[in-house]
Amino acid sequence: MKHYNRRHWVLAAGLSALAGYVDVIGFLRLGGLFVSFMSGNSTRLAVGTVQGSEIAARAALIIALFIGGAALGAIVARIAGRWRKPVLLMLAAVLLGLGASAVMLSVPAMVIAMGLLNAVFLRDKEVSIGVTYMTGTLVKLGQGIGNALVGGERTSWLPYALLWTGLMAGALMAAFLHAVLPVDPLWGAAGWTLALALFAAKWLPRPVA
C-alpha cells in the first residue's frame, strides 16, 4: 500500500466494502459457503469430501468459478492497459446487475465478479492489494502495529486497518439490508461498483498501477 496515494486507499477500501457486502449476500444464500473467501470454501471442500457431503461439490464449483473470474480479470487488465481499473469495475457492475436481475445467475455472477476484482490493483502483473480476502491484510496490520511499537514507522498499519474496516462496514450493511429490503440487495452492490468505476475513471491517475 505504501506505493499508492490516498485516492487509491479510498478505492481499495471501497472495494473491500463491496467484497464484504457481496460475501454476506452469498453466505446467506448458500447456507455457509462464500463468494469471495476461498480459504473458507477450501476448508468446506476438504471436510465435505471426507464426510461425503454434497457441499463439497458446491464448494469446488465456487472455487472453480472464482479462479475463472481471476483469469478473466487478468485478461481484461492486459487488454485495458491503463484503463484497467474503471474497465474491470464496470464489468463487475454489469455482472452484479445480471445477478440481481436473474436469480439463477446470482451466485455465478457474484463469484466471477469477486475473482476479477483482484486484478484492479496490480504491480508488475502481480496482485498488490488483495481486496476480497483479509488474512494477509490482517497479518500486515499486526506487523505494522508491532513495528510501530518498537520504533518503526508509526502509520504503516493504517491502510490495512482501513481495508478491514471497509470489509466489516460492507458486511454489516449487507446483513442489515438483506433483512429489510423488498428488492434484491445485489442492486446496491451493482450501484456501488458503478460508483467506484466512475471514481476510478475521474479521480485516479492513469499511469499508476
Backbone as ProteinMPNN parsed JSONL, in Angstrom:
{"seq_chain_A": "MKHYNRRHWVLAAGLSALAGYVDVIGFLRLGGLFVSFMSGNSTRLAVGTVQGSEIAARAALIIALFIGGAALGAIVARIAGRWRKPVLLMLAAVLLGLGASAVMLSVPAMVIAMGLLNAVFLRDKEVSIGVTYMTGTLVKLGQGIGNALVGGERTSWLPYALLWTGLMAGALMAAFLHAVLPVDPLWGAAGWTLALALFAAKWLPRPVA", "coords_chain_A": {"N_chain_A": [[0.809, -1.204, 0.0], [2.103, 1.184, 0.414], [2.99, 2.267, -1.93], [0.94, 3.629, -3.044], [-1.341, 6.433, -3.428], [-3.605, 8.53, -1.456], [-6.081, 8.494, -2.723], [-6.083, 6.061, -4.012], [-6.124, 4.44, -1.751], [-8.675, 5.017, -0.831], [-10.234, 3.921, -2.918], [-9.457, 1.226, -2.675], [-10.439, 0.631, -0.107], [-13.139, 1.004, -0.619], [-13.572, -1.104, -2.396], [-13.046, -3.256, -0.706], [-15.179, -2.953, 1.045], [-17.237, -3.51, -0.738], [-16.628, -6.215, -1.277], [-17.063, -7.362, 1.26], [-19.795, -6.841, 1.526], [-20.952, -8.246, -0.677], [-20.076, -10.82, -0.087], [-21.45, -11.471, 2.245], [-24.101, -11.563, 1.294], [-23.85, -13.738, -0.477], [-23.1, -15.734, 1.378], [-25.404, -15.955, 2.976], [-27.231, -16.846, 1.072], [-26.131, -19.21, 0.199], [-25.973, -20.816, 2.364], [-23.75, -20.965, 4.145], [-21.472, -21.108, 2.562], [-19.005, -19.247, 0.678], [-18.573, -16.337, -1.439], [-16.36, -14.832, -1.935], [-14.353, -15.533, -0.189], [-12.134, -17.765, -0.436], [-10.479, -19.452, 1.028], [-12.026, -20.313, 3.165], [-13.964, -21.742, 1.717], [-12.345, -23.742, 0.672], [-11.703, -25.163, 2.962], [-14.28, -26.089, 3.606], [-14.655, -27.694, 1.37], [-12.715, -29.711, 1.768], [-13.568, -30.895, 4.222], [-16.18, -31.628, 3.513], [-15.647, -33.457, 1.475], [-14.416, -35.611, 2.812], [-16.491, -36.319, 4.516], [-18.394, -37.061, 2.733], [-20.304, -35.277, 1.844], [-22.684, -33.314, -0.035], [-22.006, -30.699, -0.134], [-19.372, -30.442, -0.759], [-19.093, -30.625, -3.548], [-20.426, -28.29, -4.308], [-18.788, -26.356, -3.12], [-16.42, -26.819, -4.541], [-17.2, -26.091, -7.13], [-17.697, -23.352, -6.787], [-15.118, -22.448, -6.13], [-13.814, -23.027, -8.534], [-15.181, -21.263, -10.255], [-14.381, -18.841, -9.135], [-11.629, -18.869, -9.632], [-11.78, -18.822, -12.404], [-12.902, -16.268, -12.688], [-10.774, -14.712, -11.708], [-8.879, -15.279, -13.676], [-10.183, -14.179, -15.899], [-10.144, -11.517, -15.08], [-7.38, -10.977, -15.214], [-6.962, -11.184, -17.967], [-8.636, -9.151, -19.002], [-7.474, -6.949, -17.732], [-4.997, -6.896, -18.975], [-5.723, -6.308, -21.609], [-7.083, -3.865, -21.311], [-5.174, -2.129, -20.333], [-3.934, 0.97, -19.239], [-6.424, 1.814, -18.52], [-7.408, -0.054, -16.895], [-8.541, -0.192, -14.228], [-11.157, 1.291, -14.129], [-12.436, -0.145, -16.214], [-12.485, -2.856, -15.369], [-14.042, -2.525, -13.085], [-16.447, -1.596, -14.175], [-17.184, -3.88, -15.613], [-17.545, -5.671, -13.493], [-19.701, -4.41, -12.251], [-21.693, -4.764, -14.177], [-21.898, -7.584, -14.133], [-22.817, -7.99, -11.483], [-25.224, -6.643, -11.642], [-26.55, -8.296, -13.479], [-26.705, -10.565, -11.883], [-28.449, -9.629, -9.931], [-30.766, -9.304, -11.376], [-31.503, -11.787, -12.316], [-32.219, -14.674, -10.724], [-31.076, -17.229, -11.05], [-28.589, -16.626, -11.991], [-27.289, -15.327, -9.985], [-25.408, -16.321, -8.004], [-23.148, -17.412, -9.592], [-22.518, -14.975, -10.911], [-21.781, -13.265, -8.79], [-19.528, -14.619, -7.738], [-17.702, -14.717, -9.924], [-17.396, -11.976, -10.379], [-16.155, -11.183, -7.962], [-13.764, -12.585, -8.177], [-12.531, -11.413, -10.465], [-12.144, -8.788, -9.631], [-9.851, -8.689, -8.133], [-7.841, -8.043, -9.827], [-7.756, -5.354, -10.044], [-5.884, -3.859, -8.575], [-2.754, -4.062, -9.463], [0.744, -4.733, -9.619], [3.599, -4.926, -11.458], [2.341, -7.008, -12.82], [1.371, -8.596, -10.801], [-0.848, -9.228, -8.045], [-1.205, -6.5, -5.972], [-2.704, -5.41, -3.953], [-4.877, -7.23, -2.199], [-8.238, -7.327, -2.44], [-10.49, -8.791, -1.826], [-10.03, -10.611, 0.146], [-8.899, -11.118, 3.495], [-6.965, -12.19, 5.227], [-4.147, -11.923, 4.717], [-4.062, -9.15, 4.817], [-4.724, -8.638, 7.499], [-2.523, -9.808, 8.713], [-0.485, -8.066, 7.836], [-1.44, -5.756, 9.044], [-1.154, -6.404, 11.776], [1.663, -6.763, 11.836], [2.475, -4.175, 11.155], [1.536, -2.714, 13.363], [3.066, -3.92, 15.366], [5.686, -3.213, 14.514], [5.486, -0.433, 14.765], [5.304, -0.178, 17.512], [7.85, -0.755, 18.358], [9.435, 1.291, 17.53], [9.394, 1.626, 14.772], [7.979, 2.682, 11.568], [5.242, 4.772, 12.178], [2.668, 4.858, 11.114], [2.239, 2.883, 9.228], [0.474, 0.795, 9.401], [-2.061, 1.767, 9.077], [-3.395, 1.862, 6.432], [-4.074, -0.848, 6.121], [-5.744, -1.309, 8.264], [-7.798, 0.306, 7.403], [-8.706, -1.126, 5.155], [-9.723, -3.486, 6.354], [-11.692, -2.387, 7.992], [-13.369, -1.331, 6.032], [-14.26, -3.734, 4.814], [-15.72, -4.871, 6.951], [-17.672, -2.914, 7.339], [-19.104, -3.036, 4.918], [-20.025, -5.687, 5.092], [-21.666, -5.62, 7.38], [-23.608, -3.8, 6.517], [-24.779, -5.239, 4.39], [-25.865, -7.451, 5.752], [-27.817, -6.187, 7.251], [-29.441, -4.917, 5.25], [-30.263, -7.114, 3.773], [-32.194, -8.19, 5.353], [-34.209, -6.285, 5.414], [-34.756, -5.019, 2.96], [-37.044, -4.746, 0.213], [-36.318, -5.48, -2.293], [-33.814, -7.141, -4.342], [-30.761, -7.104, -2.668], [-28.436, -7.115, -4.111], [-28.615, -5.243, -6.103], [-27.807, -2.929, -4.869], [-25.089, -3.483, -4.55], [-24.284, -3.555, -7.231], [-24.778, -0.891, -7.97], [-22.999, 0.459, -6.239], [-20.547, -0.515, -7.168], [-20.535, 0.547, -9.741], [-20.366, 3.259, -9.045], [-17.791, 3.262, -7.937], [-16.348, 2.66, -10.237], [-16.737, 4.991, -11.744], [-15.473, 6.797, -10.05], [-12.836, 5.82, -10.195], [-12.317, 6.28, -12.896], [-12.446, 9.058, -13.097], [-10.92, 10.251, -11.01], [-8.509, 8.918, -10.492], [-5.064, 8.79, -11.354], [-4.021, 7.798, -14.583], [-1.445, 6.542, -15.232], [-0.552, 5.192, -12.931], [-0.278, 2.019, -11.356]], "CA_chain_A": [[0.0, 0.0, 0.0], [2.921, 2.388, 0.514], [3.227, 2.795, -3.273], [-0.284, 4.245, -3.527], [-1.751, 7.657, -2.752], [-4.821, 8.396, -0.653], [-7.22, 8.141, -3.568], [-6.024, 4.608, -4.186], [-6.576, 3.847, -0.495], [-10.137, 5.141, -0.811], [-10.764, 2.912, -3.837], [-9.232, -0.101, -2.094], [-11.395, 0.463, 0.986], [-14.446, 0.832, -1.247], [-13.634, -2.468, -2.929], [-13.159, -4.166, 0.434], [-16.572, -2.855, 1.493], [-18.018, -4.263, -1.724], [-16.381, -7.644, -1.062], [-17.778, -7.756, 2.468], [-21.229, -6.773, 1.228], [-21.327, -9.342, -1.57], [-19.816, -12.105, 0.562], [-22.555, -11.743, 3.169], [-25.245, -11.99, 0.485], [-23.564, -15.101, -0.911], [-23.109, -16.615, 2.548], [-26.79, -16.182, 3.374], [-27.927, -17.602, 0.023], [-25.511, -20.52, 0.005], [-26.03, -21.588, 3.594], [-22.459, -21.177, 4.788], [-20.353, -21.003, 1.629], [-18.607, -17.864, 0.439], [-18.336, -15.976, -2.837], [-15.06, -14.174, -2.094], [-13.406, -16.086, 0.782], [-11.898, -19.112, -0.954], [-9.872, -20.296, 2.062], [-13.146, -20.947, 3.855], [-14.557, -22.743, 0.825], [-11.413, -24.873, 0.567], [-11.915, -25.945, 4.177], [-15.556, -26.793, 3.449], [-14.433, -28.729, 0.355], [-11.985, -30.821, 2.38], [-14.431, -31.568, 5.202], [-17.285, -32.243, 2.782], [-15.142, -34.617, 0.734], [-14.221, -36.713, 3.76], [-17.795, -36.707, 5.066], [-19.292, -37.463, 1.666], [-21.396, -34.306, 1.777], [-22.849, -32.65, -1.329], [-21.452, -29.353, -0.066], [-18.041, -30.477, -1.369], [-19.236, -30.306, -4.973], [-20.776, -26.876, -4.408], [-17.592, -25.579, -2.804], [-15.479, -26.969, -5.656], [-17.699, -25.293, -8.251], [-17.474, -21.938, -6.474], [-13.68, -22.201, -6.251], [-13.506, -23.011, -9.97], [-15.703, -20.009, -10.804], [-13.533, -17.754, -8.645], [-10.391, -18.933, -10.42], [-12.139, -18.321, -13.727], [-13.033, -14.817, -12.588], [-9.432, -14.141, -11.598], [-8.272, -15.38, -15.007], [-10.837, -13.162, -16.723], [-9.615, -10.227, -14.655], [-6.027, -10.816, -15.754], [-7.075, -10.958, -19.414], [-9.207, -7.816, -19.21], [-6.469, -5.97, -17.308], [-3.965, -6.844, -20.018], [-6.287, -5.642, -22.781], [-7.497, -2.497, -20.986], [-3.999, -1.3, -20.089], [-4.004, 1.979, -18.186], [-7.822, 1.983, -18.139], [-7.755, -1.309, -16.23], [-9.402, -0.071, -13.045], [-12.574, 1.53, -14.442], [-12.997, -1.194, -17.071], [-12.784, -4.005, -14.516], [-15.15, -2.174, -12.202], [-17.664, -1.577, -14.985], [-17.529, -5.273, -15.895], [-18.084, -6.233, -12.253], [-21.028, -3.819, -12.048], [-22.601, -5.456, -15.099], [-22.112, -8.934, -13.609], [-23.661, -7.925, -10.294], [-26.553, -6.289, -12.117], [-27.138, -9.525, -14.021], [-27.035, -11.422, -10.751], [-29.622, -9.082, -9.252], [-31.951, -9.387, -12.24], [-31.828, -13.188, -12.603], [-31.841, -15.466, -9.554], [-30.22, -18.342, -11.457], [-27.249, -16.121, -12.289], [-26.769, -14.504, -8.893], [-24.183, -16.857, -7.392], [-22.017, -17.33, -10.528], [-22.154, -13.584, -11.173], [-21.064, -12.748, -7.625], [-18.217, -15.262, -7.603], [-16.834, -14.262, -11.016], [-17.086, -10.567, -10.129], [-15.176, -11.093, -6.881], [-12.482, -13.056, -8.687], [-11.885, -10.481, -11.403], [-11.809, -7.516, -8.99], [-8.497, -8.719, -7.574], [-6.912, -7.51, -10.827], [-7.813, -3.886, -10.057], [-4.595, -3.371, -8.086], [-1.636, -4.896, -9.897], [2.065, -4.122, -9.773], [4.425, -5.925, -12.144], [1.431, -8.096, -13.192], [1.01, -9.363, -9.617], [-1.789, -8.526, -7.176], [-0.51, -5.723, -4.949], [-3.655, -5.256, -2.852], [-5.976, -8.183, -2.289], [-9.394, -6.598, -1.919], [-11.598, -9.678, -1.471], [-9.63, -11.537, 1.207], [-8.358, -10.276, 4.555], [-5.958, -12.803, 6.092], [-2.878, -11.236, 4.5], [-4.217, -7.772, 5.282], [-4.646, -8.635, 8.957], [-1.122, -10.074, 9.06], [0.252, -6.815, 7.644], [-1.907, -4.842, 10.084], [-0.472, -6.775, 13.008], [3.089, -6.47, 11.703], [2.636, -2.726, 11.203], [1.374, -2.286, 14.756], [4.251, -4.374, 16.088], [6.823, -2.373, 14.142], [5.29, 0.898, 15.342], [5.54, -0.251, 18.956], [9.29, -0.858, 18.647], [10.145, 2.422, 16.945], [9.303, 1.681, 13.315], [7.051, 3.66, 11.007], [4.084, 4.827, 13.068], [1.361, 4.81, 10.452], [2.217, 1.92, 8.119], [-0.63, -0.138, 9.598], [-3.353, 2.416, 8.864], [-4.114, 1.414, 5.234], [-4.606, -2.197, 6.306], [-6.905, -1.135, 9.137], [-8.848, 0.87, 6.556], [-9.254, -2.213, 4.343], [-10.543, -4.368, 7.187], [-12.869, -1.614, 8.392], [-14.249, -1.304, 4.871], [-14.881, -5.05, 4.678], [-16.713, -5.037, 8.003], [-18.78, -1.994, 7.089], [-19.907, -3.613, 3.846], [-20.677, -6.905, 5.574], [-22.752, -5.224, 8.278], [-24.653, -3.187, 5.701], [-25.481, -6.295, 3.651], [-26.662, -8.241, 6.689], [-28.991, -5.379, 7.597], [-30.308, -4.709, 4.09], [-30.83, -8.404, 3.367], [-33.37, -8.454, 6.181], [-35.251, -5.254, 5.347], [-35.047, -4.527, 1.614], [-38.028, -5.503, -0.552], [-35.713, -5.858, -3.573], [-32.542, -7.849, -4.207], [-29.693, -6.196, -2.237], [-27.349, -7.08, -5.095], [-28.705, -3.989, -6.858], [-26.957, -1.98, -4.156], [-23.7, -3.806, -4.885], [-24.046, -3.122, -8.61], [-24.698, 0.567, -7.968], [-21.76, 0.853, -5.568], [-19.439, -0.829, -8.076], [-20.579, 1.564, -10.792], [-19.831, 4.492, -8.46], [-16.339, 3.089, -7.839], [-15.813, 2.752, -11.6], [-16.716, 6.411, -12.103], [-14.413, 7.396, -9.232], [-11.545, 5.417, -10.764], [-12.135, 6.921, -14.201], [-12.326, 10.515, -12.99], [-10.022, 10.768, -9.986], [-7.225, 8.228, -10.363], [-4.152, 9.0, -12.486], [-3.931, 6.617, -15.436], [-0.191, 5.788, -15.294], [-0.256, 4.453, -11.717], [-0.869, 0.673, -11.392]], "C_chain_A": [[0.848, 1.263, 0.0], [3.198, 3.005, -0.849], [2.033, 3.594, -3.791], [-0.615, 5.513, -2.752], [-3.102, 7.457, -2.073], [-6.042, 8.04, -1.488], [-7.249, 6.645, -3.86], [-6.476, 3.899, -2.908], [-8.097, 3.877, -0.41], [-10.771, 4.086, -1.718], [-10.615, 1.515, -3.252], [-10.206, -0.372, -0.952], [-12.806, 0.269, 0.441], [-14.628, -0.559, -1.819], [-13.731, -3.501, -1.809], [-14.576, -4.152, 0.992], [-17.49, -3.63, 0.555], [-17.868, -5.765, -1.503], [-17.111, -8.145, 0.175], [-19.279, -7.827, 2.246], [-21.669, -7.985, 0.41], [-21.125, -10.696, -0.89], [-20.922, -12.466, 1.548], [-23.792, -12.217, 2.405], [-25.053, -13.435, 0.02], [-23.645, -16.098, 0.226], [-24.537, -16.963, 2.961], [-27.538, -17.029, 2.345], [-27.406, -19.027, -0.107], [-25.475, -21.355, 1.276], [-24.674, -21.922, 4.178], [-21.268, -21.264, 3.863], [-20.134, -19.53, 1.29], [-18.438, -17.605, -1.058], [-17.025, -15.222, -3.028], [-13.982, -14.747, -1.184], [-13.129, -17.544, 0.426], [-11.169, -20.015, 0.037], [-10.962, -21.038, 2.829], [-13.796, -22.02, 3.008], [-13.659, -23.961, 0.665], [-11.532, -25.777, 1.79], [-13.209, -26.743, 4.087], [-15.443, -27.918, 2.425], [-13.753, -29.944, 0.968], [-12.87, -31.609, 3.342], [-15.575, -32.295, 4.5], [-16.863, -33.476, 2.011], [-14.999, -35.827, 1.648], [-15.558, -37.233, 4.285], [-18.772, -37.197, 4.001], [-20.482, -36.544, 1.503], [-21.458, -33.649, 0.4], [-22.27, -31.245, -1.321], [-20.064, -29.296, -0.697], [-18.11, -30.095, -2.841], [-19.566, -28.834, -5.172], [-19.568, -25.991, -4.138], [-16.588, -25.638, -3.95], [-15.905, -26.123, -6.849], [-17.46, -23.807, -8.013], [-15.999, -21.585, -6.612], [-13.276, -22.121, -7.72], [-13.989, -21.719, -10.622], [-14.847, -18.821, -10.378], [-12.217, -17.704, -9.418], [-10.647, -18.423, -11.833], [-12.294, -16.814, -13.74], [-11.688, -14.127, -12.491], [-8.711, -14.178, -12.94], [-8.86, -14.34, -15.952], [-10.32, -11.772, -16.374], [-8.233, -9.957, -15.213], [-6.062, -10.511, -17.247], [-7.577, -9.55, -19.7], [-8.199, -6.736, -18.834], [-5.392, -5.799, -18.37], [-4.472, -6.07, -21.234], [-6.554, -4.164, -22.503], [-6.323, -1.576, -20.701], [-4.21, -0.298, -18.969], [-5.431, 2.316, -17.772], [-8.336, 0.775, -17.365], [-8.779, -1.129, -15.102], [-10.861, 0.212, -13.399], [-13.206, 0.444, -15.306], [-13.371, -2.428, -16.247], [-13.98, -3.727, -13.615], [-16.475, -2.123, -12.959], [-18.127, -3.001, -15.291], [-18.137, -5.934, -14.659], [-19.48, -5.693, -11.97], [-22.065, -4.497, -12.938], [-22.918, -6.864, -14.581], [-23.048, -8.924, -12.404], [-25.086, -7.516, -10.651], [-27.277, -7.482, -12.713], [-27.559, -10.468, -12.9], [-28.268, -10.952, -10.004], [-30.896, -9.276, -10.062], [-32.384, -10.816, -12.535], [-31.306, -14.072, -11.474], [-30.871, -16.584, -9.917], [-28.776, -17.907, -11.691], [-26.572, -15.482, -11.085], [-25.462, -15.031, -8.314], [-23.009, -16.862, -8.371], [-21.56, -15.901, -10.789], [-21.361, -12.992, -10.021], [-19.649, -13.311, -7.547], [-17.252, -14.767, -8.681], [-16.438, -12.807, -10.813], [-16.029, -10.419, -9.039], [-13.8, -11.571, -7.337], [-11.79, -12.031, -9.555], [-11.476, -9.18, -10.733], [-10.425, -7.517, -8.351], [-7.444, -8.274, -8.575], [-6.931, -5.988, -10.877], [-6.481, -3.296, -9.619], [-3.503, -4.381, -8.438], [-0.356, -4.077, -9.911], [2.985, -5.198, -10.317], [3.626, -7.204, -12.415], [1.083, -9.02, -12.031], [0.048, -8.543, -8.767], [-1.019, -7.808, -6.075], [-1.394, -5.43, -3.747], [-4.777, -6.259, -3.072], [-7.214, -7.592, -1.644], [-10.554, -7.504, -1.521], [-11.212, -10.71, -0.415], [-8.789, -10.765, 2.211], [-7.251, -10.907, 5.384], [-4.606, -12.111, 5.949], [-2.917, -9.806, 4.989], [-4.095, -7.698, 6.796], [-3.236, -8.955, 9.445], [-0.305, -8.792, 8.945], [-0.168, -5.758, 8.657], [-1.191, -5.131, 11.396], [1.015, -6.476, 12.968], [3.352, -4.973, 11.787], [2.509, -2.187, 12.613], [2.599, -2.685, 15.573], [5.469, -3.526, 15.788], [6.71, -0.978, 14.738], [5.613, 0.905, 16.835], [7.018, -0.336, 19.313], [10.091, 0.199, 17.893], [10.124, 2.508, 15.442], [8.323, 2.741, 12.849], [5.722, 3.612, 11.76], [2.753, 4.55, 12.384], [1.259, 3.758, 9.345], [1.04, 0.951, 8.21], [-1.983, 0.445, 9.212], [-4.079, 1.97, 7.586], [-4.745, 0.034, 5.392], [-5.797, -2.189, 7.262], [-8.086, -0.593, 8.345], [-9.507, -0.219, 5.709], [-10.173, -3.111, 5.165], [-11.815, -3.668, 7.643], [-13.871, -1.534, 7.248], [-14.984, -2.616, 4.69], [-15.993, -5.236, 5.698], [-17.919, -4.139, 7.783], [-19.699, -2.538, 5.995], [-20.672, -4.843, 4.295], [-21.859, -6.575, 6.482], [-23.919, -4.626, 7.504], [-25.466, -4.254, 4.963], [-26.37, -7.122, 4.568], [-27.94, -7.499, 7.072], [-29.962, -5.281, 6.423], [-30.967, -5.998, 3.617], [-32.124, -8.688, 4.121], [-34.513, -7.474, 5.932], [-35.629, -4.819, 3.935], [-36.105, -5.377, 0.917], [-37.5, -5.956, -1.915], [-34.381, -6.545, -3.307], [-31.435, -6.872, -3.804], [-28.491, -6.174, -3.172], [-27.413, -5.834, -5.969], [-27.844, -2.914, -6.195], [-25.491, -2.209, -4.465], [-23.356, -3.345, -6.293], [-23.905, -1.607, -8.686], [-23.414, 1.077, -7.338], [-20.548, 0.596, -6.472], [-19.379, 0.165, -9.225], [-20.022, 2.887, -10.281], [-18.308, 4.418, -8.329], [-15.679, 3.179, -9.21], [-15.709, 4.207, -12.039], [-15.636, 7.15, -11.317], [-13.045, 7.08, -9.828], [-11.276, 6.117, -12.086], [-11.833, 8.408, -14.073], [-11.167, 10.967, -12.108], [-8.68, 10.065, -9.877], [-6.347, 8.494, -11.575], [-3.964, 7.713, -13.268], [-2.607, 5.861, -15.324], [0.082, 4.92, -14.079], [-0.965, 3.119, -11.745], [-1.939, 0.528, -10.343]], "O_chain_A": [[0.354, 2.324, -0.382], [3.604, 4.164, -0.919], [2.109, 4.179, -4.871], [-0.237, 5.667, -1.59], [-3.672, 6.366, -2.105], [-6.943, 7.354, -1.005], [-8.318, 6.041, -3.944], [-7.142, 2.866, -2.979], [-8.731, 2.912, 0.017], [-11.737, 3.43, -1.327], [-11.542, 0.709, -3.323], [-10.739, -1.476, -0.838], [-13.578, -0.53, 0.971], [-15.715, -1.131, -1.738], [-14.424, -4.509, -1.952], [-15.116, -5.193, 1.365], [-18.407, -4.32, 0.999], [-18.852, -6.503, -1.536], [-17.71, -9.22, 0.154], [-19.948, -8.748, 2.714], [-22.635, -8.664, 0.758], [-21.916, -11.617, -1.094], [-21.289, -13.634, 1.671], [-24.456, -13.165, 2.824], [-25.969, -14.252, 0.109], [-24.195, -17.187, 0.063], [-24.843, -18.118, 3.259], [-28.386, -17.842, 2.712], [-28.147, -19.939, -0.476], [-24.992, -22.487, 1.26], [-24.461, -23.036, 4.657], [-20.148, -21.475, 4.329], [-20.977, -18.681, 1.581], [-18.195, -18.525, -1.839], [-16.611, -14.991, -4.164], [-12.801, -14.469, -1.391], [-13.802, -18.449, 0.92], [-11.231, -21.237, -0.098], [-10.843, -22.231, 3.106], [-14.144, -23.088, 3.511], [-14.147, -25.084, 0.536], [-11.469, -27.001, 1.676], [-13.246, -27.921, 4.442], [-16.058, -28.972, 2.587], [-14.162, -31.078, 0.72], [-12.918, -32.837, 3.286], [-15.901, -33.432, 4.841], [-17.626, -34.435, 1.901], [-15.411, -36.932, 1.298], [-15.735, -38.436, 4.473], [-19.852, -37.691, 4.325], [-21.551, -36.976, 1.073], [-20.433, -33.45, -0.252], [-22.061, -30.656, -2.382], [-19.622, -28.23, -1.125], [-17.278, -29.328, -3.326], [-19.052, -28.198, -6.092], [-19.345, -25.001, -4.834], [-15.974, -24.628, -4.294], [-15.066, -25.508, -7.506], [-17.067, -23.084, -8.929], [-15.664, -20.532, -7.154], [-12.492, -21.254, -8.108], [-13.284, -21.142, -11.451], [-14.615, -17.902, -11.164], [-11.753, -16.632, -9.808], [-9.836, -17.685, -12.393], [-11.871, -16.15, -14.687], [-11.472, -13.084, -13.109], [-8.015, -13.23, -13.303], [-8.135, -13.698, -16.711], [-10.086, -10.948, -17.258], [-7.938, -8.84, -15.637], [-5.293, -9.684, -17.737], [-7.017, -8.84, -20.535], [-8.077, -5.727, -19.529], [-4.933, -4.686, -18.628], [-3.738, -5.272, -21.819], [-6.287, -3.31, -23.349], [-6.458, -0.358, -20.816], [-4.62, -0.67, -17.87], [-5.638, 3.022, -16.785], [-9.543, 0.6, -17.197], [-9.775, -1.852, -15.046], [-11.734, -0.561, -13.006], [-14.389, 0.141, -15.147], [-14.459, -2.979, -16.414], [-14.828, -4.596, -13.409], [-17.505, -2.557, -12.444], [-19.321, -3.294, -15.236], [-19.121, -6.667, -14.759], [-20.349, -6.43, -11.502], [-23.184, -4.771, -12.502], [-24.075, -7.284, -14.592], [-23.96, -9.745, -12.311], [-26.043, -7.986, -10.036], [-28.473, -7.667, -12.487], [-28.621, -11.087, -12.954], [-29.044, -11.763, -9.5], [-31.982, -9.399, -9.496], [-33.518, -11.04, -12.96], [-30.096, -14.204, -11.29], [-29.937, -16.856, -9.163], [-27.853, -18.716, -11.599], [-25.395, -15.13, -11.158], [-24.508, -14.271, -8.148], [-21.944, -16.356, -8.018], [-20.361, -15.636, -10.879], [-20.375, -12.291, -10.244], [-18.69, -12.574, -7.32], [-16.107, -14.433, -8.378], [-15.287, -12.436, -11.043], [-15.107, -9.616, -9.177], [-12.783, -11.017, -6.922], [-10.591, -11.798, -9.404], [-10.552, -8.518, -11.206], [-9.882, -6.452, -8.057], [-6.273, -8.139, -8.219], [-6.2, -5.388, -11.666], [-5.999, -2.338, -10.223], [-3.357, -5.415, -7.787], [-0.375, -2.876, -10.183], [3.136, -6.258, -9.711], [4.131, -8.317, -12.268], [0.557, -10.112, -12.247], [0.111, -7.313, -8.762], [-0.265, -8.435, -5.33], [-0.891, -5.225, -2.642], [-5.54, -6.142, -4.031], [-7.242, -7.379, -0.431], [-11.52, -7.024, -0.929], [-12.006, -11.601, -0.115], [-8.047, -9.858, 1.832], [-6.638, -10.208, 6.19], [-3.986, -11.752, 6.949], [-1.928, -9.296, 5.515], [-3.439, -6.8, 7.323], [-2.801, -8.435, 10.472], [0.474, -8.463, 9.841], [0.655, -4.95, 9.084], [-0.682, -4.221, 12.05], [1.577, -5.989, 13.949], [4.323, -4.541, 12.407], [3.272, -1.311, 13.022], [3.108, -1.897, 16.37], [6.209, -3.155, 16.7], [7.708, -0.399, 15.167], [6.139, 1.889, 17.355], [7.403, -0.026, 20.441], [11.284, 0.023, 17.648], [10.776, 3.384, 14.873], [7.889, 3.59, 13.627], [5.149, 2.54, 11.955], [1.817, 4.06, 13.016], [0.281, 3.75, 8.598], [0.652, 0.351, 7.208], [-2.949, -0.297, 9.037], [-5.283, 1.719, 7.643], [-5.825, -0.224, 4.859], [-6.741, -2.961, 7.097], [-9.231, -0.978, 8.58], [-10.729, -0.234, 5.56], [-11.27, -3.455, 4.724], [-12.887, -4.273, 7.677], [-15.078, -1.653, 7.463], [-16.19, -2.626, 4.442], [-17.081, -5.702, 5.359], [-19.056, -4.55, 8.013], [-20.922, -2.504, 6.13], [-21.832, -5.028, 3.927], [-22.926, -7.179, 6.367], [-25.08, -4.91, 7.8], [-26.694, -4.182, 4.917], [-27.499, -7.457, 4.208], [-29.007, -8.1, 7.2], [-31.157, -5.531, 6.576], [-32.093, -5.981, 3.12], [-33.031, -9.339, 3.602], [-35.668, -7.796, 6.209], [-36.726, -4.298, 3.733], [-36.07, -6.603, 1.018], [-38.159, -6.728, -2.611], [-33.881, -6.532, -2.183], [-31.188, -5.903, -4.522], [-27.621, -5.312, -3.044], [-26.397, -5.408, -6.518], [-27.231, -2.092, -6.876], [-24.729, -1.256, -4.625], [-22.273, -2.809, -6.53], [-23.026, -1.093, -9.378], [-22.805, 2.021, -7.842], [-19.629, 1.414, -6.525], [-18.295, 0.578, -9.637], [-19.287, 3.566, -10.998], [-17.615, 5.403, -8.584], [-14.577, 3.713, -9.336], [-14.711, 4.611, -12.637], [-14.963, 8.029, -11.856], [-12.197, 7.963, -9.951], [-10.142, 6.504, -12.369], [-11.052, 8.956, -14.851], [-10.502, 11.955, -12.419], [-7.781, 10.584, -9.215], [-6.825, 8.433, -12.708], [-3.769, 6.65, -12.679], [-2.627, 4.63, -15.32], [0.878, 3.986, -14.173], [-2.137, 3.06, -12.117], [-2.547, -0.536, -10.224]]}, "name": "protein", "num_of_chains": 1, "seq": "MKHYNRRHWVLAAGLSALAGYVDVIGFLRLGGLFVSFMSGNSTRLAVGTVQGSEIAARAALIIALFIGGAALGAIVARIAGRWRKPVLLMLAAVLLGLGASAVMLSVPAMVIAMGLLNAVFLRDKEVSIGVTYMTGTLVKLGQGIGNALVGGERTSWLPYALLWTGLMAGALMAAFLHAVLPVDPLWGAAGWTLALALFAAKWLPRPVA"}
